[in-house]
Amino acid sequence: MKPLIKKIFKTTFVLAIAALPAQAQLPVQISGLLTKERKPPVKLFKVSNGKPKEIASVIPTTKGEFGFFFYPEYEGFYLVGTGTNMSPQENYKFYFKPGDKLQLSISDTSYVLTGKLNSRENTVMAQWHALIDPLEQKAVNFMGKESTFVDFFPVLEKIAPKVSSFMNTKATGNQKFDKLMKTNMAWDMAGYACGFLNTPRAAHPSVEEYSPYYATLKAQDFAKSTAGIYAQPWGARILSELISVNKRQQNIKFEAGLAGLKTDLDFVPNDTIKGDVLLEKAAFIKTYPTYQEMMGVYGKYLLTKQQQEKGRELLMPLAALKPGDPSFNFSYPDNNEKMVSMKDLLGKVVLIDVWATWCGPCVAQIPYLKKLEEEMKGTDVAFVSISVDKLKDKGTWLKMIKDEKLGGIQLFADSPNDISKYYKIDGIPRFMVFDKKGKIVTINSPRPSDPELKKLLEKTLAEN
């Protein structure tokens, strides 16, 4: 390692380790110089489902030296820069695979590679960046510059014809990169072209005045699969901007709520990406009924586990969780691996016990719970016990069911779990009562050892 790099890593060492297969345990080393007058932190971002996610940050030395030493979670695009995860301004895209080295200098508005250790892939990335830098300066680094479509469109039309031939003499030998780079160029061009139209300007063109290049940009082409959008740090943002531009081109009215969402989803052929668009819109919903209405129509597009978790995160702050509100529709396996959901229990008054085998107060309630279940045998009350034991303790849970002859419906939620998040359960046991329509009676009922719980169940039965 050269002395400069050693000095950088001694003074500004950053380590971000991901769980990787043994053959991938080769670090990426980044050494750089920040030439800006002010010296803000330099950040490293990975790409997560079309969005940047910060994984490391370092404060440069007084001379502006900085460095990163990390194990790449995947082979693909990353960002390095002084910007945020909300804007492409001051962040620069690079391609990393295990063992790569990057040497660069970052100025106020751009970067250049330095040294002789840079990979072929990042050499091509830098050449591409140099080609489209005039677009970036006008579209992204526009603060303090009076750029309008009058000067932007000619630059766009000058660069656009060069894109298709750019990679003709720049094959790196890395087939994965060479293929991805062609897609990347299309995303970058779309991002700058649409981003320009969607940022504040002194003058905006009518659709009739758009550069001919915009006729080639169709959101549907960019949203056919998750592979393209998820590999791009600004993929989600660019798709949203593409949809906005396409709507103006087609003279489609911009509407809020379900009507506007339906219009946006019509531009997206891929169902998983539809789910991402849905979540972007849902993040702005302010009321529980509106959220439920939106998900009732389009919730089917939340296909991945990550999307479903995000959907629940958005819902939780909106849920008032007061009597009469709808219950959370959990779905967990019972002790015979049969899935049971809250919807399956409609038509019965439901008593839910959230517990764990390691919880002394929970176990202490078992005799009282069994007695209450026996006393209410033959009524329309469903006794549901939901274990929040960790997966490694599932065997202990199954053994306790057998040894203690536990009745009712025994479900396993694992830990962490969504029912605890939804009902904000920070201590167990927690007992909750729901009516026959699945509406909340109380999410913090008396325990079985308290005679008031039986009275509450009988009252709820009588009212249904």
SEZAGU-703263 format. One line per field, with one value per residue (C-alpha): x, y, z; residue in three letters. Coordinates in steps of 0.05 Angstrom, whole numbers. Example, Ala and Ser with C-alpha at 12.3 -4.5 7.8 and 13.67 -1.06 7.14 Angstrom:
xx: 246:273
yy: -90:-21
zz: 156:143
code: ALA:SER
REM end
This chain:
xx: 0:28:47:-10:-62:-30:-34:-106:-127:-89:-124:-193:-205:-275:-297:-364:-369:-425:-437:-408:-387:-314:-294:-319:-278:-235:-241:-252:-203:-220:-171:-189:-177:-233:-212:-273:-259:-304:-293:-360:-362:-352:-403:-407:-475:-498:-560:-622:-682:-669:-650:-584:-571:-512:-466:-405:-383:-315:-290:-232:-166:-151:-117:-180:-155:-206:-212:-258:-241:-301:-326:-376:-444:-454:-419:-450:-462:-445:-442:-385:-394:-414:-488:-548:-590:-645:-610:-559:-524:-452:-455:-418:-432:-378:-377:-345:-328:-286:-213:-224:-186:-210:-168:-202:-206:-273:-284:-345:-383:-347:-292:-232:-195:-123:-67:-60:-99:-168:-207:-225:-298:-289:-244:-303:-350:-305:-304:-380:-384:-340:-386:-450:-421:-450:-519:-505:-482:-546:-595:-566:-517:-566:-565:-540:-541:-592:-601:-667:-691:-665:-593:-605:-641:-584:-534:-582:-589:-514:-498:-557:-530:-463:-495:-509:-437:-403:-388:-366:-292:-296:-309:-276:-278:-328:-391:-435:-410:-410:-483:-503:-467:-511:-573:-539:-529:-603:-621:-571:-596:-669:-651:-618:-670:-731:-697:-684:-759:-779:-734:-745:-727:-737:-775:-808:-823:-891:-897:-894:-826:-795:-731:-743:-704:-763:-804:-758:-769:-825:-835:-861:-793:-757:-807:-809:-767:-738:-667:-657:-690:-662:-590:-594:-583:-635:-679:-742:-734:-721:-782:-826:-798:-808:-881:-891:-861:-901:-965:-952:-935:-1001:-1040:-1061:-1090:-1049:-1095:-1087:-1111:-1134:-1147:-1076:-1047:-1085:-1057:-986:-993:-1018:-947:-916:-921:-884:-926:-869:-851:-925:-918:-859:-899:-957:-913:-885:-957:-978:-922:-962:-1028:-1050:-1111:-1124:-1188:-1154:-1095:-1142:-1181:-1117:-1091:-1159:-1154:-1079:-1049:-1044:-982:-943:-910:-843:-831:-795:-855:-903:-860:-857:-932:-941:-891:-933:-997:-977:-974:-1042:-1076:-1113:-1123:-1186:-1249:-1286:-1224:-1208:-1161:-1093:-1099:-1041:-1026:-983:-973:-1004:-970:-989:-960:-1029:-1034:-1086:-1105:-1149:-1198:-1207:-1236:-1291:-1357:-1327:-1307:-1231:-1186:-1113:-1057:-988:-937:-871:-846:-790:-839:-854:-917:-942:-934:-967:-1031:-1036:-1077:-1126:-1130:-1145:-1199:-1231:-1230:-1265:-1318:-1334:-1335:-1392:-1394:-1370:-1304:-1239:-1179:-1116:-1047:-992:-920:-867:-810:-750:-747:-691:-739:-797:-782:-791:-857:-882:-860:-897:-961:-956:-933:-982:-1039:-1051:-1118:-1147:-1109:-1034:-996:-922:-903:-827:-790:-790:-860:-912:-968:-923:-903:-975:-1004:-941:-931:-869:-886:-919:-966:-1014:-1087:-1133:-1207:-1240:-1314:-1345:-1334:-1260:-1264:-1223:-1258:-1193:-1120:-1102:-1154:-1153:-1113:-1148:-1132:-1178:-1253:-1265:-1239:-1295:-1346:-1317:-1322:-1394:-1412:-1380:-1418:-1484:-1472:-1456
yy: 0:69:116:165:110:85:155:162:96:111:177:166:91:67:-5:-30:-106:-146:-221:-250:-317:-335:-325:-253:-233:-184:-111:-50:6:79:136:206:280:330:397:436:495:468:396:362:287:242:185:117:91:24:14:-17:-28:33:80:99:76:105:51:92:164:195:264:285:309:384:372:338:266:211:137:76:3:-42:-110:-101:-132:-143:-128:-67:8:48:123:164:238:293:294:261:200:247:279:261:327:319:242:202:133:78:4:-42:-115:-150:-128:-63:1:72:135:201:275:308:382:427:400:339:287:259:194:197:146:81:32:45:-13:-17:-11:55:82:72:102:164:170:165:217:264:257:272:323:382:352:339:410:439:386:371:425:480:521:591:578:607:547:538:492:542:523:453:422:435:401:342:334:339:284:237:210:192:146:86:81:98:26:3:9:5:-68:-83:-159:-159:-182:-165:-93:-84:-105:-65:-3:0:0:50:100:99:111:168:203:195:220:284:297:287:316:380:388:372:423:499:540:612:585:519:493:472:400:424:455:391:367:308:264:263:224:165:164:118:98:30:14:28:-9:-77:-112:-98:-114:-47:-1:-36:-31:44:89:137:86:99:174:172:127:176:234:195:182:257:275:222:247:318:290:253:311:268:306:304:278:260:198:134:166:193:127:88:133:124:48:46:66:7:-63:-99:-117:-113:-43:-26:-43:5:61:46:53:119:146:113:149:214:186:221:181:108:102:130:83:24:44:49:-18:-50:-35:-40:-77:-139:-108:-112:-176:-178:-186:-119:-85:-116:-95:-24:-24:-42:11:64:38:36:111:119:65:99:30:51:10:-1:3:-56:-108:-124:-184:-226:-294:-344:-420:-461:-520:-564:-513:-492:-418:-381:-308:-259:-262:-336:-318:-271:-291:-304:-260:-267:-266:-259:-275:-251:-289:-328:-391:-352:-301:-318:-274:-305:-376:-356:-338:-407:-441:-382:-382:-457:-448:-390:-429:-488:-441:-411:-476:-478:-402:-363:-344:-362:-367:-351:-353:-322:-339:-287:-335:-332:-383:-421:-434:-461:-531:-507:-476:-541:-580:-533:-540:-615:-617:-565:-591:-521:-511:-459:-438:-438:-394:-379:-307:-309:-247:-192:-195:-151:-159:-132:-73:-59:-59:-28:-85:-71:-119:-187:-219:-175:-196:-165:-174:-167:-172:-218:-168:-165:-96:-76:-81:-69:-80:-81:-124:-152:-217:-285:-282:-221:-238:-175:-209:-261:-205:-168:-230:-243:-170:-172:-236:-205:-143:-183
zz: 0:-17:40:26:32:96:125:105:136:200:209:180:182:167:168:145:145:114:121:58:31:44:-29:-26:35:-3:18:-25:-10:-25:-16:-34:-28:-16:-47:-23:21:74:96:108:123:62:60:29:5:-19:-63:-32:-78:-120:-64:-31:40:79:106:128:140:153:171:125:153:152:85:58:59:70:62:67:76:71:49:-8:5:-70:-136:-166:-157:-95:-81:-52:-37:11:-6:28:12:-12:-72:-125:-115:-91:-93:-147:-172:-174:-187:-136:-133:-80:-81:-119:-104:-118:-117:-130:-117:-103:-118:-106:-166:-194:-185:-222:-213:-189:-184:-222:-178:-205:-235:-308:-289:-251:-306:-354:-302:-298:-375:-376:-321:-360:-421:-385:-335:-374:-364:-291:-278:-307:-281:-212:-192:-211:-147:-163:-238:-285:-330:-367:-422:-473:-458:-430:-489:-540:-493:-484:-560:-569:-519:-533:-600:-567:-515:-560:-584:-518:-498:-567:-550:-474:-458:-391:-394:-337:-373:-314:-313:-388:-391:-331:-357:-419:-374:-328:-384:-401:-328:-321:-384:-362:-292:-317:-371:-325:-264:-302:-317:-245:-210:-200:-261:-283:-343:-360:-430:-454:-476:-548:-534:-505:-537:-585:-536:-488:-539:-527:-452:-429:-357:-379:-409:-344:-300:-334:-281:-213:-236:-270:-220:-158:-183:-189:-129:-155:-190:-150:-156:-231:-244:-206:-247:-311:-294:-281:-348:-385:-352:-377:-446:-448:-418:-359:-300:-236:-181:-108:-73:-106:-174:-178:-154:-206:-261:-236:-231:-303:-324:-286:-317:-261:-200:-150:-174:-169:-95:-89:-122:-76:-14:-39:-43:22:59:51:77:141:164:180:138:77:85:93:32:-10:14:5:-69:-83:-23:-67:-98:-32:-54:-19:56:56:24:73:132:104:96:169:190:153:182:255:268:236:277:335:367:402:415:349:306:260:287:256:209:234:203:242:243:298:333:273:222:199:184:225:213:249:191:204:272:249:280:348:406:409:470:450:498:476:516:517:552:587:617:690:695:630:655:721:682:648:703:705:629:626:680:643:578:613:643:575:537:487:478:417:449:414:461:421:452:410:429:418:434:387:332:367:425:384:410:481:462:430:492:539:498:506:578:603:559:534:499:452:390:399:349:340:320:331:355:331:302:271:322:377:334:313:383:412:461:502:559:567:581:542:536:484:467:399:380:329:273:288:320:381:448:486:472:545:580:651:660:669:743:747:748:707:644:646:656:596:552:573:561:491:475:496:453:389
code: MET:LYS:PRO:LEU:ILE:LYS:LYS:ILE:PHE:LYS:THR:THR:PHE:VAL:LEU:ALA:ILE:ALA:ALA:LEU:PRO:ALA:GLN:ALA:GLN:LEU:PRO:VAL:GLN:ILE:SER:GLY:LEU:LEU:THR:LYS:GLU:ARG:LYS:PRO:PRO:VAL:LYS:LEU:PHE:LYS:VAL:SER:ASN:GLY:LYS:PRO:LYS:GLU:ILE:ALA:SER:VAL:ILE:PRO:THR:THR:LYS:GLY:GLU:PHE:GLY:PHE:PHE:PHE:TYR:PRO:GLU:TYR:GLU:GLY:PHE:TYR:LEU:VAL:GLY:THR:GLY:THR:ASN:MET:SER:PRO:GLN:GLU:ASN:TYR:LYS:PHE:TYR:PHE:LYS:PRO:GLY:ASP:LYS:LEU:GLN:LEU:SER:ILE:SER:ASP:THR:SER:TYR:VAL:LEU:THR:GLY:LYS:LEU:ASN:SER:ARG:GLU:ASN:THR:VAL:MET:ALA:GLN:TRP:HIS:ALA:LEU:ILE:ASP:PRO:LEU:GLU:GLN:LYS:ALA:VAL:ASN:PHE:MET:GLY:LYS:GLU:SER:THR:PHE:VAL:ASP:PHE:PHE:PRO:VAL:LEU:GLU:LYS:ILE:ALA:PRO:LYS:VAL:SER:SER:PHE:MET:ASN:THR:LYS:ALA:THR:GLY:ASN:GLN:LYS:PHE:ASP:LYS:LEU:MET:LYS:THR:ASN:MET:ALA:TRP:ASP:MET:ALA:GLY:TYR:ALA:CYS:GLY:PHE:LEU:ASN:THR:PRO:ARG:ALA:ALA:HIS:PRO:SER:VAL:GLU:GLU:TYR:SER:PRO:TYR:TYR:ALA:THR:LEU:LYS:ALA:GLN:ASP:PHE:ALA:LYS:SER:THR:ALA:GLY:ILE:TYR:ALA:GLN:PRO:TRP:GLY:ALA:ARG:ILE:LEU:SER:GLU:LEU:ILE:SER:VAL:ASN:LYS:ARG:GLN:GLN:ASN:ILE:LYS:PHE:GLU:ALA:GLY:LEU:ALA:GLY:LEU:LYS:THR:ASP:LEU:ASP:PHE:VAL:PRO:ASN:ASP:THR:ILE:LYS:GLY:ASP:VAL:LEU:LEU:GLU:LYS:ALA:ALA:PHE:ILE:LYS:THR:TYR:PRO:THR:TYR:GLN:GLU:MET:MET:GLY:VAL:TYR:GLY:LYS:TYR:LEU:LEU:THR:LYS:GLN:GLN:GLN:GLU:LYS:GLY:ARG:GLU:LEU:LEU:MET:PRO:LEU:ALA:ALA:LEU:LYS:PRO:GLY:ASP:PRO:SER:PHE:ASN:PHE:SER:TYR:PRO:ASP:ASN:ASN:GLU:LYS:MET:VAL:SER:MET:LYS:ASP:LEU:LEU:GLY:LYS:VAL:VAL:LEU:ILE:ASP:VAL:TRP:ALA:THR:TRP:CYS:GLY:PRO:CYS:VAL:ALA:GLN:ILE:PRO:TYR:LEU:LYS:LYS:LEU:GLU:GLU:GLU:MET:LYS:GLY:THR:ASP:VAL:ALA:PHE:VAL:SER:ILE:SER:VAL:ASP:LYS:LEU:LYS:ASP:LYS:GLY:THR:TRP:LEU:LYS:MET:ILE:LYS:ASP:GLU:LYS:LEU:GLY:GLY:ILE:GLN:LEU:PHE:ALA:ASP:SER:PRO:ASN:ASP:ILE:SER:LYS:TYR:TYR:LYS:ILE:ASP:GLY:ILE:PRO:ARG:PHE:MET:VAL:PHE:ASP:LYS:LYS:GLY:LYS:ILE:VAL:THR:ILE:ASN:SER:PRO:ARG:PRO:SER:ASP:PRO:GLU:LEU:LYS:LYS:LEU:LEU:GLU:LYS:THR:LEU:ALA:GLU:ASN
REM end
